[in-house]
Amino acid sequence: MLTGSFPINFRSENILIVPLLPSRRIEALDFCRPYEAESTEVMARLLESTENVYAVEYSGGLCGLLYLRNKRSVFYVLPFAAKREEREKKLAALFVKSFSCFIKDFNLFAVTGILSGAELIIDAVSKTDISKRKSSRSEYYLMQAGTYRRENLTNKSGFCIRKATAADTDKIFPLEKAFQWADVIPEGYTLSDEKIREKLAKTLSKENNKNYVLEAGGEILSKASINLTGENVEMISSVYTKESKRRLGYGSTIVNHLVRLICTRGKKAVLIARKTNSAAVNAYKKIGFNITGDFVICYWFEEK
């Protein structure tokens, strides 16, 4: 990165990308709120801080938000990307030019979000040297639930659902490793078992840990987590069931449990499911989830 610090801003005609000042946090929250279900990561960040959050401005007004987590992963709120009116088309074209200048000096690794915004960012990246790296793209359905299945399968089936702790690291690790390789790590990317275990142990040790397990007889059969907490929405992720125990309802049961927890807090639950995983998509539909949009995660990295 040039000069070792975050750039202050980049301009392309009338589009400006600038650090979001703390004094504009309320304005940004109001802007983000209608899009929270598809931009939970941005909302969760704004509720904590404006650090590494950028305002996308057009003619002095806020028209988008960017969050650069760890200065490598981009999340966004870009409402104009989904519209087809002439003004929005102009904004989209200007944003691509501006973002390609903004991001070119950074070690971008991933872009995550709703399809319409992702397409603009991917287009912008294609105009930089970042595009010379190996890339990987995964497509998902964004799904949302405002209610939960009420039957209590836990008591009927002899297993329990509880919050995971750091003491569970060794038991959860095989499931976490399988989940990472099946649903997270892009093809061609290398991640060691040690790194996966280290991140898992760190996550389970956090005071606000929201990882849960479904277990029977001391054996962990399935896992899931609430990884993002927004103002009115919480996101469920990291859902994985032991391969030999699939199609027995364990995965949908633990997800349903988390949806119940979220609903009792007066919020809605969202998650993403791979479009190719029809079994998971159908299971989520059965417990009250509906498809609300198309979601994309795109990676760029140096192949080792």
Secondary structure in CASP SS format (residue, H / E / C, confidence):
PFRMAT SS
TARGET T0000
AUTHOR 0000-0000-0000
METHOD secondary structure of the structure
MODEL  1
M C 1.00
L H 1.00
T H 1.00
G H 1.00
S C 1.00
F C 1.00
P C 1.00
I C 1.00
N C 1.00
F E 1.00
R E 1.00
S E 1.00
E C 1.00
N C 1.00
I E 1.00
L E 1.00
I E 1.00
V E 1.00
P E 1.00
L C 1.00
L C 1.00
P H 1.00
S H 1.00
R H 1.00
R H 1.00
I H 1.00
E H 1.00
A H 1.00
L H 1.00
D H 1.00
F H 1.00
C H 1.00
R H 1.00
P H 1.00
Y H 1.00
E C 1.00
A C 1.00
E C 1.00
S C 1.00
T H 1.00
E H 1.00
V H 1.00
M H 1.00
A H 1.00
R H 1.00
L H 1.00
L H 1.00
E H 1.00
S C 1.00
T C 1.00
E C 1.00
N C 1.00
V E 1.00
Y E 1.00
A E 1.00
V E 1.00
E E 1.00
Y E 1.00
S C 1.00
G C 1.00
G E 1.00
L E 1.00
C E 1.00
G E 1.00
L E 1.00
L E 1.00
Y E 1.00
L E 1.00
R E 1.00
N C 1.00
K C 1.00
R C 1.00
S E 1.00
V E 1.00
F E 1.00
Y E 1.00
V E 1.00
L C 1.00
P H 1.00
F H 1.00
A H 1.00
A H 1.00
K C 1.00
R C 1.00
E C 1.00
E H 1.00
R H 1.00
E H 1.00
K H 1.00
K H 1.00
L H 1.00
A H 1.00
A H 1.00
L H 1.00
F H 1.00
V H 1.00
K H 1.00
S H 1.00
F H 1.00
S H 1.00
C H 1.00
F H 1.00
I H 1.00
K C 1.00
D C 1.00
F C 1.00
N C 1.00
L C 1.00
F C 1.00
A E 1.00
V E 1.00
T E 1.00
G E 1.00
I E 1.00
L H 1.00
S H 1.00
G H 1.00
A H 1.00
E H 1.00
L H 1.00
I H 1.00
I H 1.00
D H 1.00
A H 1.00
V H 1.00
S C 1.00
K C 1.00
T C 1.00
D H 1.00
I H 1.00
S H 1.00
K H 1.00
R C 1.00
K E 1.00
S E 1.00
S E 1.00
R E 1.00
S E 1.00
E E 1.00
Y E 1.00
Y E 1.00
L E 1.00
M E 1.00
Q E 1.00
A E 1.00
G C 1.00
T C 1.00
Y C 1.00
R C 1.00
R C 1.00
E C 1.00
N C 1.00
L H 1.00
T H 1.00
N H 1.00
K H 1.00
S H 1.00
G C 1.00
F C 1.00
C E 1.00
I E 1.00
R E 1.00
K E 1.00
A C 1.00
T C 1.00
A H 1.00
A H 1.00
D H 1.00
T H 1.00
D H 1.00
K H 1.00
I H 1.00
F H 1.00
P H 1.00
L H 1.00
E H 1.00
K H 1.00
A H 1.00
F H 1.00
Q H 1.00
W H 1.00
A H 1.00
D H 1.00
V H 1.00
I C 1.00
P C 1.00
E C 1.00
G C 1.00
Y C 1.00
T C 1.00
L C 1.00
S C 1.00
D H 1.00
E H 1.00
K H 1.00
I H 1.00
R H 1.00
E H 1.00
K H 1.00
L H 1.00
A H 1.00
K H 1.00
T H 1.00
L H 1.00
S H 1.00
K C 1.00
E C 1.00
N C 1.00
N C 1.00
K C 1.00
N E 1.00
Y E 1.00
V E 1.00
L E 1.00
E E 1.00
A E 1.00
G C 1.00
G C 1.00
E E 1.00
I E 1.00
L E 1.00
S E 1.00
K E 1.00
A E 1.00
S E 1.00
I E 1.00
N E 1.00
L E 1.00
T E 1.00
G C 1.00
E C 1.00
N C 1.00
V E 1.00
E E 1.00
M E 1.00
I E 1.00
S E 1.00
S E 1.00
V E 1.00
Y E 1.00
T E 1.00
K C 1.00
E H 1.00
S H 1.00
K H 1.00
R C 1.00
R C 1.00
L C 1.00
G C 1.00
Y H 1.00
G H 1.00
S H 1.00
T H 1.00
I H 1.00
V H 1.00
N H 1.00
H H 1.00
L H 1.00
V H 1.00
R H 1.00
L H 1.00
I H 1.00
C H 1.00
T H 1.00
R C 1.00
G C 1.00
K C 1.00
K E 1.00
A E 1.00
V E 1.00
L E 1.00
I E 1.00
A E 1.00
R E 1.00
K C 1.00
T C 1.00
N C 1.00
S H 1.00
A H 1.00
A H 1.00
V H 1.00
N H 1.00
A H 1.00
Y H 1.00
K H 1.00
K H 1.00
I C 1.00
G C 1.00
F C 1.00
N E 1.00
I E 1.00
T E 1.00
G E 1.00
D E 1.00
F E 1.00
V E 1.00
I E 1.00
C E 1.00
Y E 1.00
W E 1.00
F E 1.00
E C 1.00
E C 1.00
K C 1.00
END
